[in-house]
Amino acid sequence: MIDPLTALSVASTAVSQLRQLASAGRDTSQALTKFAGAWADLNEAERRAKNPPWYKSFSGSMEREAAEAFAAKRKAEALKKELENTIRFVYGPSGLQEYKDTLRQMREQKRKNEHRKQQLQQAIIEWTLGIVIFVVLIGVMGGVYYYIGVKAGRL
């Protein structure tokens, strides 16, 4: 599960690193990569909060996760604006457009790879729970039929 608060912390760190590196005239690609990854994680956490798995309703944690995702996303949007202003100042409008294009590509790549893995893990959990529930129900039904058979004198 993606923790929105951790992703927000990574995004904040990346923006502060970018400011320091840009003011020193050094390469900012690593800070941009960190921010892009954190932004993708926040988007995925928000998507999961909007469409939680059915078993989360039993634990009561889905409201907390939705609130965390919402708050983290809003804070990250402010960080994103600050990051874009820094990029525009250092690299100009063409650099900002190039950054946005790269960000879109990275977000798509991450969604395809990492988030697909998490979706598969969630599907495995759901199928496993479904199979366990099915086996338990079959066992209970068999026990009931056995008990009825014993009471009727057939077994």
DODO-18432 format. One record per residue: residue number from 0; residue in one letter; x, y, z of N, C-alpha, C in turn. Coordinates in nm, 4 decimals, always signed. Example, Ala and Ser with C-alpha at 12.3 -4.5 7.8 and 13.67 -1.06 7.14 Angstrom:
<atoms>
   k r   n_east  n_north     n_up  ca_east ca_north    ca_up   c_east  c_north     c_up
   0 a  +1.3190  -0.5690  +0.7800  +1.2300  -0.4500  +0.7800  +1.3200  -0.3300  +0.7800
   1 s  +1.2850  -0.2250  +0.7080  +1.3670  -0.1060  +0.7140  +1.2900  +0.0030  +0.7870
</atoms>
This chain:
<atoms>
   k r   n_east  n_north     n_up  ca_east ca_north    ca_up   c_east  c_north     c_up
   0 m  +0.0841  -0.1172  +0.0000  +0.0000  +0.0000  +0.0000  +0.0884  +0.1232  +0.0000
   1 i  +0.0503  +0.2195  -0.0751  +0.1245  +0.3439  -0.0854  +0.0842  +0.4342  +0.0306
   2 d  +0.1825  +0.4825  +0.1032  +0.1547  +0.5720  +0.2146  +0.1623  +0.7158  +0.1638
   3 p  +0.0508  +0.7892  +0.1642  +0.0525  +0.9252  +0.1107  +0.1431  +1.0202  +0.1897
   4 l  +0.1550  +0.9988  +0.3196  +0.2396  +1.0874  +0.3988  +0.3873  +1.0681  +0.3647
   5 t  +0.4267  +0.9456  +0.3386  +0.5642  +0.9184  +0.2972  +0.5914  +0.9797  +0.1603
   6 a  +0.4955  +0.9645  +0.0694  +0.5112  +1.0229  -0.0642  +0.5202  +1.1750  -0.0557
   7 l  +0.4417  +1.2360  +0.0321  +0.4472  +1.3812  +0.0499  +0.5832  +1.4229  +0.1044
   8 s  +0.6366  +1.3454  +0.1972  +0.7685  +1.3750  +0.2530  +0.8763  +1.3680  +0.1446
   9 v  +0.8677  +1.2687  +0.0592  +0.9642  +1.2544  -0.0506  +0.9518  +1.3725  -0.1461
  10 a  +0.8283  +1.4123  -0.1771  +0.8066  +1.5249  -0.2679  +0.8631  +1.6541  -0.2097
  11 s  +0.8404  +1.6759  -0.0812  +0.8918  +1.7963  -0.0150  +1.0444  +1.7991  -0.0173
  12 t  +1.1050  +1.6862  +0.0112  +1.2505  +1.6760  +0.0084  +1.3042  +1.7024  -0.1320
  13 a  +1.2358  +1.6477  -0.2317  +1.2800  +1.6664  -0.3699  +1.2735  +1.8132  -0.4110
  14 v  +1.1684  +1.8828  -0.3698  +1.1555  +2.0246  -0.4059  +1.2656  +2.1063  -0.3385
  15 s  +1.2936  +2.0788  -0.2124  +1.4002  +2.1537  -0.1444  +1.5364  +2.1224  -0.2065
  16 q  +1.5587  +1.9959  -0.2450  +1.6838  +1.9612  -0.3131  +1.6943  +2.0329  -0.4467
  17 l  +1.5836  +2.0392  -0.5192  +1.5839  +2.1046  -0.6490  +1.6207  +2.2518  -0.6339
  18 r  +1.5621  +2.3178  -0.5344  +1.5939  +2.4592  -0.5114  +1.7425  +2.4769  -0.4835
  19 q  +1.7976  +2.3919  -0.3988  +1.9397  +2.4034  -0.3636  +2.0284  +2.3753  -0.4841
  20 l  +1.9967  +2.2700  -0.5586  +2.0789  +2.2339  -0.6738  +2.0688  +2.3384  -0.7842
  21 a  +1.9474  +2.3886  -0.8074  +1.9290  +2.4882  -0.9125  +2.0009  +2.6180  -0.8778
  22 s  +1.9965  +2.6586  -0.7513  +2.0653  +2.7823  -0.7124  +2.2168  +2.7663  -0.7213
  23 a  +2.2649  +2.6436  -0.7069  +2.4086  +2.6185  -0.7184  +2.4499  +2.5901  -0.8628
  24 g  +2.3519  +2.5823  -0.9541  +2.3826  +2.5562  -1.0946  +2.4218  +2.4129  -1.1229
  25 r  +2.3705  +2.3190  -1.0436  +2.4059  +2.1779  -1.0608  +2.2904  +2.1016  -1.1238
  26 d  +2.3152  +1.9747  -1.1534  +2.2167  +1.8880  -1.2181  +2.1002  +1.8601  -1.1226
  27 t  +1.9782  +1.8806  -1.1697  +1.8587  +1.8642  -1.0864  +1.7778  +1.7403  -1.1238
  28 s  +1.8313  +1.6571  -1.2094  +1.7524  +1.5441  -1.2601  +1.7119  +1.4456  -1.1500
  29 q  +1.7979  +1.4222  -1.0538  +1.7645  +1.3268  -0.9475  +1.6493  +1.3795  -0.8615
  30 a  +1.6512  +1.5084  -0.8303  +1.5430  +1.5670  -0.7513  +1.4126  +1.5641  -0.8301
  31 l  +1.4194  +1.5895  -0.9602  +1.2990  +1.5840  -1.0435  +1.2428  +1.4422  -1.0495
  32 t  +1.3319  +1.3444  -1.0561  +1.2888  +1.2048  -1.0596  +1.2206  +1.1655  -0.9297
  33 k  +1.2764  +1.2079  -0.8169  +1.2143  +1.1780  -0.6873  +1.0751  +1.2393  -0.6770
  34 f  +1.0647  +1.3648  -0.7216  +0.9344  +1.4311  -0.7130  +0.8329  +1.3617  -0.8034
  35 a  +0.8744  +1.3247  -0.9227  +0.7827  +1.2584  -1.0155  +0.7338  +1.1260  -0.9581
  36 g  +0.8216  +1.0508  -0.8963  +0.7811  +0.9246  -0.8344  +0.6848  +0.9456  -0.7194
  37 a  +0.7134  +1.0461  -0.6370  +0.6252  +1.0755  -0.5242  +0.4885  +1.1240  -0.5740
  38 w  +0.4882  +1.2029  -0.6786  +0.3622  +1.2526  -0.7352  +0.2785  +1.1361  -0.7879
  39 a  +0.3417  +1.0423  -0.8541  +0.2700  +0.9242  -0.9039  +0.2141  +0.8413  -0.7880
  40 d  +0.2913  +0.8289  -0.6807  +0.2430  +0.7561  -0.5638  +0.1217  +0.8241  -0.5014
  41 l  +0.1257  +0.9556  -0.4949  +0.0116  +1.0296  -0.4399  -0.1128  +1.0131  -0.5273
  42 n  -0.0944  +1.0164  -0.6578  -0.2082  +0.9948  -0.7480  -0.2680  +0.8559  -0.7293
  43 e  -0.1825  +0.7568  -0.7135  -0.2304  +0.6197  -0.6935  -0.3003  +0.6055  -0.5584
  44 a  -0.2466  +0.6700  -0.4550  -0.3108  +0.6652  -0.3235  -0.4483  +0.7312  -0.3288
  45 e  -0.4588  +0.8399  -0.4030  -0.5881  +0.9067  -0.4172  -0.6865  +0.8179  -0.4937
  46 r  -0.6373  +0.7502  -0.5974  -0.7233  +0.6607  -0.6749  -0.7722  +0.5449  -0.5881
  47 r  -0.6823  +0.4896  -0.5070  -0.7206  +0.3792  -0.4188  -0.8177  +0.4242  -0.3099
  48 a  -0.8017  +0.5490  -0.2640  -0.8926  +0.6007  -0.1611  -1.0330  +0.6193  -0.2182
  49 k  -1.0414  +0.6538  -0.3456  -1.1721  +0.6712  -0.4093  -1.2399  +0.5376  -0.4376
  50 n  -1.1607  +0.4328  -0.4572  -1.2151  +0.3011  -0.4903  -1.1464  +0.1950  -0.4029
  51 p  -1.1781  +0.1916  -0.2720  -1.1096  +0.0973  -0.1831  -1.1593  -0.0457  -0.2035
  52 p  -1.0765  -0.1440  -0.1696  -1.1204  -0.2831  -0.1776  -1.2312  -0.3091  -0.0751
  53 w  -1.3118  -0.4100  -0.1011  -1.4293  -0.4369  -0.0177  -1.3927  -0.4724  +0.1252
  54 y  -1.2792  -0.5365  +0.1473  -1.2443  -0.5799  +0.2818  -1.1973  -0.4637  +0.3706
  55 k  -1.1677  -0.3470  +0.3115  -1.1289  -0.2311  +0.3910  -1.2470  -0.1760  +0.4702
  56 s  -1.3696  -0.2038  +0.4245  -1.4864  -0.1509  +0.4947  -1.5033  -0.2155  +0.6319
  57 f  -1.4464  -0.3333  +0.6535  -1.4562  -0.4002  +0.7825  -1.3609  -0.3408  +0.8856
  58 s  -1.2477  -0.2894  +0.8397  -1.1488  -0.2376  +0.9342  -1.1740  -0.0921  +0.9720
  59 g  -1.2491  -0.0206  +0.8916  -1.2782  +0.1191  +0.9212  -1.1639  +0.2131  +0.8890
  60 s  -1.0602  +0.1645  +0.8228  -0.9442  +0.2479  +0.7947  -0.9569  +0.3242  +0.6633
  61 m  -1.0592  +0.2968  +0.5845  -1.0663  +0.3606  +0.4534  -1.0943  +0.5106  +0.4646
  62 e  -1.1671  +0.5551  +0.5676  -1.1918  +0.6976  +0.5848  -1.0618  +0.7706  +0.6190
  63 r  -0.9816  +0.7088  +0.7073  -0.8535  +0.7685  +0.7443  -0.7614  +0.7776  +0.6236
  64 e  -0.7561  +0.6708  +0.5461  -0.6693  +0.6694  +0.4281  -0.7150  +0.7716  +0.3254
  65 a  -0.8454  +0.7868  +0.3085  -0.8973  +0.8858  +0.2141  -0.8615  +1.0269  +0.2595
  66 a  -0.8736  +1.0537  +0.3889  -0.8395  +1.1860  +0.4411  -0.6900  +1.2145  +0.4257
  67 e  -0.6070  +1.1141  +0.4542  -0.4624  +1.1313  +0.4381  -0.4263  +1.1569  +0.2925
  68 a  -0.4871  +1.0811  +0.2023  -0.4581  +1.0973  +0.0596  -0.5000  +1.2362  +0.0126
  69 f  -0.6161  +1.2813  +0.0558  -0.6646  +1.4127  +0.0150  -0.5720  +1.5231  +0.0652
  70 a  -0.5381  +1.5198  +0.1945  -0.4521  +1.6233  +0.2525  -0.3134  +1.6232  +0.1884
  71 a  -0.2576  +1.5047  +0.1686  -0.1245  +1.4952  +0.1079  -0.1264  +1.5456  -0.0359
  72 k  -0.2319  +1.5152  -0.1087  -0.2414  +1.5594  -0.2483  -0.2486  +1.7114  -0.2568
  73 r  -0.3243  +1.7738  -0.1678  -0.3353  +1.9206  -0.1689  -0.2009  +1.9858  -0.1360
  74 k  -0.1295  +1.9322  -0.0383  +0.0016  +1.9874  -0.0036  +0.1005  +1.9669  -0.1187
  75 a  +0.0901  +1.8514  -0.1832  +0.1810  +1.8224  -0.2941  +0.1533  +1.9127  -0.4138
  76 e  +0.0288  +1.9540  -0.4326  -0.0018  +2.0465  -0.5422  +0.0690  +2.1798  -0.5220
  77 a  +0.0741  +2.2264  -0.3970  +0.1479  +2.3495  -0.3683  +0.2969  +2.3302  -0.3965
  78 l  +0.3511  +2.2130  -0.3598  +0.4912  +2.1830  -0.3888  +0.5159  +2.1770  -0.5392
  79 k  +0.4197  +2.1228  -0.6123  +0.4347  +2.1119  -0.7575  +0.4401  +2.2498  -0.8216
  80 k  +0.3559  +2.3423  -0.7747  +0.3596  +2.4789  -0.8288  +0.4936  +2.5448  -0.7994
  81 e  +0.5443  +2.5240  -0.6793  +0.6746  +2.5789  -0.6434  +0.7837  +2.5195  -0.7317
  82 l  +0.7768  +2.3897  -0.7544  +0.8742  +2.3215  -0.8398  +0.8686  +2.3759  -0.9821
  83 e  +0.7480  +2.3922  -1.0355  +0.7337  +2.4437  -1.1717  +0.7848  +2.5864  -1.1833
  84 n  +0.7630  +2.6679  -1.0824  +0.8160  +2.8047  -1.0846  +0.9678  +2.8046  -1.0838
  85 t  +1.0259  +2.7148  -1.0052  +1.1723  +2.7043  -1.0015  +1.2267  +2.6595  -1.1366
  86 i  +1.1617  +2.5605  -1.1974  +1.2063  +2.5121  -1.3287  +1.1923  +2.6215  -1.4334
  87 r  +1.0819  +2.6935  -1.4303  +1.0598  +2.8022  -1.5266  +1.1665  +2.9104  -1.5098
  88 f  +1.2018  +2.9392  -1.3859  +1.3030  +3.0412  -1.3598  +1.4411  +2.9967  -1.4076
  89 v  +1.4759  +2.8715  -1.3813  +1.6103  +2.8231  -1.4140  +1.6241  +2.7847  -1.5613
  90 y  +1.5245  +2.7132  -1.6164  +1.5369  +2.6587  -1.7516  +1.4500  +2.7282  -1.8559
  91 g  +1.3628  +2.8160  -1.8146  +1.2765  +2.8867  -1.9073  +1.1514  +2.8070  -1.9401
  92 p  +1.0628  +2.8664  -2.0223  +0.9357  +2.8000  -2.0551  +0.9543  +2.6671  -2.1297
  93 s  +1.0553  +2.6590  -2.2151  +1.0773  +2.5332  -2.2876  +1.1234  +2.4237  -2.1916
  94 g  +1.2015  +2.4589  -2.0919  +1.2444  +2.3613  -1.9909  +1.1270  +2.3114  -1.9091
  95 l  +1.0338  +2.4020  -1.8783  +0.9139  +2.3617  -1.8046  +0.8296  +2.2658  -1.8871
  96 q  +0.8139  +2.2956  -2.0157  +0.7361  +2.2063  -2.1018  +0.8036  +2.0708  -2.1142
  97 e  +0.9350  +2.0706  -2.1270  +1.0088  +1.9440  -2.1347  +0.9919  +1.8643  -2.0056
  98 y  +0.9965  +1.9329  -1.8913  +0.9749  +1.8659  -1.7626  +0.8359  +1.8040  -1.7564
  99 k  +0.7345  +1.8772  -1.7984  +0.5976  +1.8257  -1.7944  +0.5819  +1.7041  -1.8852
 100 d  +0.6450  +1.7072  -2.0019  +0.6390  +1.5913  -2.0919  +0.7076  +1.4702  -2.0296
 101 t  +0.8231  +1.4926  -1.9696  +0.8960  +1.3839  -1.9037  +0.8157  +1.3285  -1.7866
 102 l  +0.7526  +1.4174  -1.7117  +0.6703  +1.3758  -1.5986  +0.5544  +1.2873  -1.6448
 103 r  +0.4905  +1.3251  -1.7542  +0.3810  +1.2430  -1.8084  +0.4299  +1.1040  -1.8477
 104 q  +0.5448  +1.0980  -1.9118  +0.6004  +0.9690  -1.9531  +0.6352  +0.8829  -1.8327
 105 m  +0.6955  +0.9424  -1.7325  +0.7334  +0.8673  -1.6123  +0.6100  +0.8182  -1.5381
 106 r  +0.5084  +0.9024  -1.5299  +0.3861  +0.8648  -1.4602  +0.3205  +0.7459  -1.5294
 107 e  +0.3178  +0.7473  -1.6600  +0.2594  +0.6370  -1.7355  +0.3405  +0.5095  -1.7157
 108 q  +0.4719  +0.5220  -1.7198  +0.5586  +0.4053  -1.7005  +0.5406  +0.3463  -1.5613
 109 k  +0.5356  +0.4312  -1.4597  +0.5193  +0.3830  -1.3232  +0.3840  +0.3168  -1.3048
 110 r  +0.2815  +0.3750  -1.3639  +0.1484  +0.3171  -1.3524  +0.1465  +0.1781  -1.4150
 111 k  +0.2106  +0.1639  -1.5267  +0.2119  +0.0340  -1.5939  +0.2879  -0.0708  -1.5129
 112 n  +0.3998  -0.0340  -1.4548  +0.4856  -0.1317  -1.3884  +0.4534  -0.1514  -1.2408
 113 e  +0.4761  -0.0495  -1.1617  +0.4647  -0.0658  -1.0174  +0.3213  -0.0781  -0.9696
 114 h  +0.2346  +0.0026  -1.0244  +0.0969  -0.0010  -0.9771  +0.0243  -0.1264  -1.0255
 115 r  +0.0670  -0.1810  -1.1353  +0.0110  -0.3076  -1.1819  +0.0469  -0.4190  -1.0841
 116 k  +0.1676  -0.4144  -1.0311  +0.2107  -0.5128  -0.9322  +0.1210  -0.5059  -0.8078
 117 q  +0.0907  -0.3857  -0.7624  +0.0045  -0.3702  -0.6458  -0.1378  -0.4166  -0.6754
 118 q  -0.1849  -0.3925  -0.7952  -0.3176  -0.4395  -0.8324  -0.3215  -0.5919  -0.8317
 119 l  -0.2155  -0.6552  -0.8784  -0.2090  -0.8015  -0.8767  -0.2069  -0.8551  -0.7338
 120 q  -0.1334  -0.7890  -0.6454  -0.1301  -0.8313  -0.5056  -0.2683  -0.8186  -0.4424
 121 q  -0.3372  -0.7108  -0.4730  -0.4719  -0.6924  -0.4193  -0.5649  -0.8005  -0.4735
 122 a  -0.5537  -0.8337  -0.6010  -0.6375  -0.9380  -0.6590  -0.6091  -1.0731  -0.5936
 123 i  -0.4823  -1.1011  -0.5653  -0.4469  -1.2272  -0.4985  -0.5106  -1.2333  -0.3602
 124 i  -0.5042  -1.1231  -0.2867  -0.5655  -1.1195  -0.1531  -0.7161  -1.1428  -0.1635
 125 e  -0.7807  -1.0747  -0.2560  -0.9252  -1.0884  -0.2691  -0.9646  -1.2308  -0.3093
 126 w  -0.8915  -1.2899  -0.4038  -0.9228  -1.4268  -0.4469  -0.8975  -1.5257  -0.3329
 127 t  -0.7889  -1.5071  -0.2604  -0.7589  -1.5963  -0.1483  -0.8683  -1.5896  -0.0425
 128 l  -0.9099  -1.4691  -0.0080  -1.0186  -1.4549  +0.0889  -1.1474  -1.5193  +0.0367
 129 g  -1.1760  -1.4998  -0.0906  -1.2958  -1.5602  -0.1491  -1.2919  -1.7118  -0.1440
 130 i  -1.1763  -1.7697  -0.1754  -1.1625  -1.9153  -0.1731  -1.1743  -1.9681  -0.0302
 131 v  -1.1129  -1.9001  +0.0645  -1.1213  -1.9427  +0.2043  -1.2659  -1.9389  +0.2519
 132 i  -1.3360  -1.8326  +0.2211  -1.4768  -1.8215  +0.2604  -1.5590  -1.9325  +0.1955
 133 f  -1.5324  -1.9611  +0.0678  -1.6045  -2.0672  -0.0028  -1.5790  -2.2034  +0.0617
 134 v  -1.4537  -2.2333  +0.0936  -1.4188  -2.3618  +0.1553  -1.4844  -2.3743  +0.2929
 135 v  -1.4831  -2.2662  +0.3695  -1.5464  -2.2690  +0.5013  -1.6962  -2.2935  +0.4868
 136 l  -1.7600  -2.2278  +0.3929  -1.9036  -2.2485  +0.3722  -1.9343  -2.3916  +0.3294
 137 i  -1.8527  -2.4485  +0.2427  -1.8715  -2.5882  +0.2014  -1.8555  -2.6799  +0.3224
 138 g  -1.7557  -2.6526  +0.4070  -1.7353  -2.7330  +0.5277  -1.8532  -2.7237  +0.6228
 139 v  -1.9064  -2.6043  +0.6409  -2.0226  -2.5858  +0.7280  -2.1436  -2.6594  +0.6708
 140 m  -2.1650  -2.6467  +0.5411  -2.2786  -2.7164  +0.4789  -2.2628  -2.8678  +0.4909
 141 g  -2.1407  -2.9195  +0.4717  -2.1166  -3.0626  +0.4874  -2.1419  -3.1083  +0.6298
 142 g  -2.0990  -3.0269  +0.7257  -2.1238  -3.0590  +0.8664  -2.2720  -3.0608  +0.8984
 143 v  -2.3473  -2.9661  +0.8438  -2.4919  -2.9615  +0.8658  -2.5580  -3.0857  +0.8058
 144 y  -2.5207  -3.1197  +0.6836  -2.5786  -3.2397  +0.6199  -2.5422  -3.3668  +0.6971
 145 y  -2.4175  -3.3733  +0.7464  -2.3769  -3.4884  +0.8258  -2.4603  -3.4964  +0.9537
 146 y  -2.4782  -3.3866  +1.0211  -2.5568  -3.3814  +1.1438  -2.7032  -3.4220  +1.1174
 147 i  -2.7582  -3.3726  +1.0084  -2.8963  -3.4106  +0.9718  -2.9040  -3.5600  +0.9440
 148 g  -2.8023  -3.6151  +0.8747  -2.7982  -3.7580  +0.8451  -2.7898  -3.8428  +0.9705
 149 v  -2.7088  -3.7991  +1.0668  -2.6957  -3.8723  +1.1923  -2.8259  -3.8688  +1.2680
 150 k  -2.8913  -3.7555  +1.2731  -3.0186  -3.7424  +1.3435  -3.1298  -3.8255  +1.2789
 151 a  -3.1231  -3.8375  +1.1471  -3.2265  -3.9140  +1.0751  -3.1942  -4.0633  +1.0780
 152 g  -3.0769  -4.1012  +1.1243  -3.0392  -4.2418  +1.1336  -2.9877  -4.2974  +1.0032
 153 r  -2.9515  -4.2157  +0.9090  -2.9019  -4.2644  +0.7800  -2.7520  -4.2938  +0.7839
 154 l  -2.6809  -4.2358  +0.8774  -2.5353  -4.2573  +0.8848  -2.4958  -4.3303  +1.0107
</atoms>
